[in-house]
Amino acid sequence: MAVEEAQGEKTPVHRVVPATFTPPPSSVDTVPSPAGKSSIVAIITSFHAGYFRISLSLCSQALLWKTLSSPSTDPHGLRPILRALPSFAFLLLWSLALLSLLLLSLLFVLRCLLRPQSLRGELSHPIGMNYFFAPFASSLLLLQSTPFIPANSALYRVLCCLLCFPILCLDVKIYGGWFTHGKNFLSLAANPTSQVSVIGNLVGARAAAEMGWREAGTCVFALGIAHYLVIFVTLYQRLVDGSVLPAMLRPAFFLLFAAPSMASLAWDSIAGDFDISCRMLFFLSLFLFTTLVSRPKLFKRPIRKFDIAWWAYSFPLTVLALAATEYTQKVKLWLPNVLMVVLTLISVTVTIMLLVFTAIRPNSMLPDNDLFQSPSTESRSSPSTLPL
Amino acid sequence: MENTEGSGPLRDGASSHELPPLFTYITSEGVAGFDTSSSPPGDCTVTQAAINSSNSTCINAGTPIISIPAAHSHNHAHSLSISLPSSPSALNGERIKGVVFSDKTEPKAREVCANNGEGTNASGLPPRKPAKFHSQPMHVGFESVSKFDQNLARKDRLKDNRYNSFKTWSGRLENQLSNLHGKSQDQAQISDLQDREAEILPAVHRYFDALEGPELETLKASEELVLPEDNKWPFLLRFPISSFGMCLGLSSQAMLWKTLSASPSLSFLRLSPVVNLVLWCAATALIALVAAIYSLKIIFFFEAVRREYYHPVRVNFFFAPWVACLFLAIGVPPRVSGDLHHAWWYVLMAPILCLELKIYGQWMSGGQRRLSKVANPSNHMSIVGNFVGALLGASLGIKEGPLFFFAVGLAHYVVLFVTLYQRLPTNETLPKESHPVFFLFIAVPSVACMSWAKITGTFDLGSRIAYFIAMFLYASLAVRINFFRGFRFSLAWWAYTFPMTGAAIATIRYTAEVSNALTKILSIALSTISTIAVSGLLISTVLHAFVFDDLFPNDIAIAITYKKPKSRKNKSLLNRTPSPDANDLEACASKDDAWIQR
């Protein structure tokens, strides 16, 4: 196995790049784009699947607003306060989410056309491969939050199947690779972003269950949960410390509590009721959230520079707020209501802030060059400019 | 007056004739009211005469290096000499410290004596001998050295500056407290090289390097301690947190006897609830006592407590007091109180929650203390608290809180279970052979089974699965009982009895569901085993405490150096890095890489 040392950091981090990951040398095509040049071609060639974080956050935010504005079964709950959000704002958000999704998809397709070999490189990258689930998950979330199409219409079902199918194909490719790639693969390559693949499965499960297809939903749910268990244990073990995840990607730690929240939402749709397993998953996610926010030192370095990775903060918070909302439906106590309001406010604030920052400084979203080229040729690149 | 031992090892670069600057500063700046005190003139003359007789030669031997301002010596009727060792080493042998009441001539005499290292053999003192210090006005004759020694030995243990690095604020708290009582004082100690070394906390890999054994208690041959190995340390320093294991064992017994006397399927035994009452009161008293002693340790030896917290095995015992209190709350006799108030549950679970947030977070994201490195069977104690809390909460009727803790405990238990079963090569603490610590494996499934039954209200499938897992683990340990021999008794063994008790209680609960002869026999057998184990341990403890007098040996696990001692040859096969204080990340990564590339 080739072990490379990533420079540019004060503390040297051993980045283990298994030899099987490097694309064949003939496909190497380094097109150095000069730093700071923001031509259209440069933007397109430096695009990667990690940008779909934006669409993931916005679509989940739309789903949250839709859930909040739907009628609540708790007469004393605090939801009516949040219903004060005008429906116009919700439509605006939904349109923004749709727009972002379309734009990002377009950019991604263009990039694949311009640089076909980068696709393969990205699929082999331990961090990059997981974000391939993001566009499909965002579309499913958008579908669930759409105000026009009811859940049992034919169009809904067709779109759902169309979007779940790529998720299943990616499952076979990526999860199959965990078994077959050779020894120690998962223990080396597992990192917090691996949970995006699990989340993709769980979103698919929820969408299927909402449609009424409980068996299909259960099947995809089982797939997601089984692999979640493996990732959870592997991440907690952290066999090789800090080798795969650079410091700037630490916002991905927030995905730690996104997966159980999403699982609880999915099981809620499948079982029809926010039962004991859903509650246990929700509590686990709440605990992990508390653990992370009580360790501010972990996030001190990523906070310094605004980056595309910041968008990783928004989606988990939104999903946690969604799970809290469903929880208050079931348990009509005052504390969960307060929790729901607090989490919703946090998630909305964070999303709005991210939108503002992105609007003010769009250039900070662009990496310097496409780093999914062969890692051996780009040799000493600093981890902070790694994609994502 | 001679020093009881020879001059201790002089530290780098300091010779006895060079007085530390602090010493000169202190002697030159007197503080009114502190440096002086009124002492009966009788004392003064005795000591004065004694001093003069032995130091008469000193006074004439050369000029003092330090000039005391005349005003100082005249203004103070009696000046206390500061009891600083003349050589900077504070870790010498039995250095005599004391204060001398003297008059104005004394400072000069003292300085002169201190300067004897110049090699004034003519004065009759051996060259390079540190200055003499005299203790508090002792009217013992200076010729009876041994009696002097005895008295000093006891006093020294209290005022011995070698333990300062383990005391709270390096001993300054103790000084303040004894100042308040008007006792004789040691003023601010010079923190020399070795003191500073002792104050630095060892990193977690040092615990694995320097210690061995399933409880990381035994010092490896190549290692040294920062505290003297041949003396008996102060009692508080020797009192480990694993003493709370006793509370765990006893309070779980109280729980067992309550369940036994209240179980409907075992009512043919006709057990009286008095046993539960007696055990419960004994357990409460014991917890109060151990907690009081440990609080004293926190107040006076906070640094030692911190080192215990950073020990990979001992950190789990920090959950023990709260779990023991939870056992007490579950096993409370009906005569003492009916249903406990809900507030008790919140009060007891709050510290557990805080500890958990810290420790589980470290497993996930703390570089040095990640689980693959520090996982050991004692980690089960960090997890079982969740389930015990869930059991208590559900018995009190609380709905959501117990479920929260059950979920958190279950998730982390799965991780720990897998990690321990894997026996990763990076994990060095798992004992190769059997050891009583393995009984902790039984703890979580048994308690989880009972708490799930309480939460859901019935002994359903989930509880039965957990119960059968617990029984399987118990059986696989029981058939290896032959191997549980030849281990040194330690207080931590008490902590390993509560899983046996937990398994017995779970069996009794199971018997209530599935009531036939086999289950009844099993419940009686397991209860008997657990009671015998606890009684045996009790006898052992009493023996060690009163007959062998080694119940609290020197707690070497907390006194390791923060880096490998230079004098010993480094015999480790996997040389991590050139220097241990190089980047720890790199060290871990390079070692792990070596394993991966095998």
Interface residues (C-beta under 8 A of the other chain):
Chain A: M1 V3 T11 P12 V13 H14 V16 N184 L188 L229 F232 V233 L235 Y236 Q237 R238 L239 V240 D241 G242 S243 F253 L256 I276 R279 M280 L281 F283 L284 L286 F287 T290 T291 L292 S294 R295 L298 V331 L333
Chain B: L357 Y360 G361 W363 M364 S365 G367 R370 L371 S372 K399 E400 L403 F404 F406 A407 V408 L410 A411 H412 V414 V415 V418 T419 L424 T426 I455 T456 N583 L585 E586 C588 A589 S590 D592 D593 I596 Q597
